[in-house]
Amino acid sequence: MAVGAIIAVAGTAYSMYENAQAAEAQAAAERQMQAALNEQAGEVERRGKINRSIAQTDGEQFMSRQSNAFSANGVDVGASTGSLDFLAYQRSNLGRQIELQRQQTAFDADQTRKGIAASEARAAEGHRQAGVRSAGSLLQLGSSLYGTYCGGGKSAASTGSMSVGTGTASTGGSYSGGGNYA
């Protein structure tokens, strides 16, 4: 009977080790995902800044070309004409476009960072589940050892024993036939 207990303890220890290894592998994969997402969020912010700078430069060049075209064609850009209003509208429109780009960039980076938080949660859940599986293995071992060494599987209601597998089991009798003791 002691050999069976040693095998059961070894099997439980191995199961717990494998649970811990699986949880660590999942956590390592999640850490890689987090690093990639963090890099992606930074790149989104960098590209957004570049795009806003390009839009600002293009807008300023457009405004300069418009002002030069007005002057070259003899258009009065004074306060009494609509051309000044047009230039003011274009400048305001440019500001709105740049602000919308900034907001979109911030949103995209934020969404990517939410992916990082979800990845961290998955890694933590993997560790928690490994702990639960290991605890279950220990409880199963304890139950098996208790049944083998303390109770023999018998209670006041049953004087026989039962096993999972092939064969027959009955109360008040004895087990006979082949079985699977896994």
N, C-alpha and C positions, 0 to 999 in steps of 0.2 A: 504494500500500500504506500510506502514512503516514496517509491519510484514514481508512482502516479502523481503524488503531490509535487515532487520536484519538477516533473514534466509540466504540470499545470502552472506552477510558478514561473518556469522558464517561458512558457507560451504567453503568459500574461505580460511578463516583462518585455518580451519581443514585440507584442502587440502595442504596448505603450510606447516603446521606442519608435516603431513605425508610425504611430499617430503623431508623435512629436516631429519626426522627419518630414512627414507630409505637410504638417502645418508650417514648418520652416520653409519648405520649398514653395508653398503658396505665398507666404510672406515675402520671400525673395522675389518672386514674380511680380507681386504687387508693388514692391519697392522699385523695381525696374520700370513698371508702368507709371508710377508716380514721378520718377525722374524724367521720363519722356514727356509726360503731360506738363510738368513744370517748365521744361525747355520749350514746349509748344506755346505755353502761355506767354513766356518771355518773348518768343519770336512774334507772336500776334501783336504784342505791345510795341516791339521795335518796328514792325512793318506799318503799324498804324501811325506811328510818329513820322516815319518816312513819307507815307502817303499824305499826311496832313501838311508836311513841309512842301511837298511837290505841289499840292493844291494851292497853298499860300503863294508860292512862287509863280505858278501859272496864272493865278488870279491877279497878282500884282502886274505881271507882264501884260495881261489882257487890258487892265485898267490903263496902263501906260500907253499901249497901242491905241486904245479908244481916244484918250486925251490928245495924242499926237494927230490922229486922223481928224478929230474935230478941229484942231488948230490949223492943220494943212488945208482943210476945206473951208476955212473961214467961218466955222460955226462958233458963235459966241457961247462960251461956257460960264458966263456970269450968272448971277443969282436970278436974273429975269427970264432965263430960258429953261426948257425942260432937259437940256443936255446935262446940266449939273445934277438934276434929280436922277437922271438915268445912271450916271456914274455913282451916285450915293446908293442907289438901289443895287447896283452890281456889287459894290463893296459889302453891303449888308448881306446880300445873298451869299457871297463868298464866305463871310463869317459864319452864317448858318450851316453851310455845307461842311465847313471844317469842324464845327461843333458836333454835327451829326456823325461825322467820321470818328471823332474822339469818343463819343458815346457808344458807337458800335464796337470800336476797339475794346473799350472797357468791358462791355457786355461779353464779347467773345472770350477775352482773357478770364473773366469771372466764371464763365461756363466751364472753361477748361480746368480752372482750379477746383470747381465743384467735383469734377471727375477725380481729382487727386483725393479729395475728402472721401469720396465713395470708395476709392481703392484702399484707403487707410481703414475704413470700416470693414471691408471684406477681409483684410489681413487680420484684423482683431477678431472677427467672427470665426475665421479659420482656426486661430489659436484657442478660442473658447470651445469650439466643437471638438478639437483634439483633446482638450482637458476633460470634456464630458465623456468622450469615448474611452479615455483612459480610466476615468472613475468607474464607468460601466464595466470595464474589464476587471478592475479590482473587486467590484461587488460580485461579479459572476464567479471569480476565483474564490472569494470568501464563502459564497453560497455553496459552491462545489466542495470545498474542503470541509465545511461544516457538515454537509450532508454525508460525506465520506467518513469522517472521523468522529463526529459527535452524534449524529442522528441516524446514520445508516439509511436514511431515506424513509424511516418508519415513524409513524405517529399512532396515536390512540385509534384513529379511524382506519388505519391501514397497517396490516402486519406483513404485507408483501413489499416488493420493490418494483420500480418502473424505470425504463430506459428508453431514450429516443432511438429509433432505428427499426430494424426488422426484428421479428420475434413477437412474443406475446407477453402481456403483463396482466396480472390480476391481483385483486386485493384478497388477502387471507391466504395466499399461496406463495409460490416462489417463482422467480423469473426463470424462463428456460428459452433456449434458442440463441441464434447469433444476434449480435447487436452492433450498433455503431455508437461508440463512446465519445465521439468528437463533440 
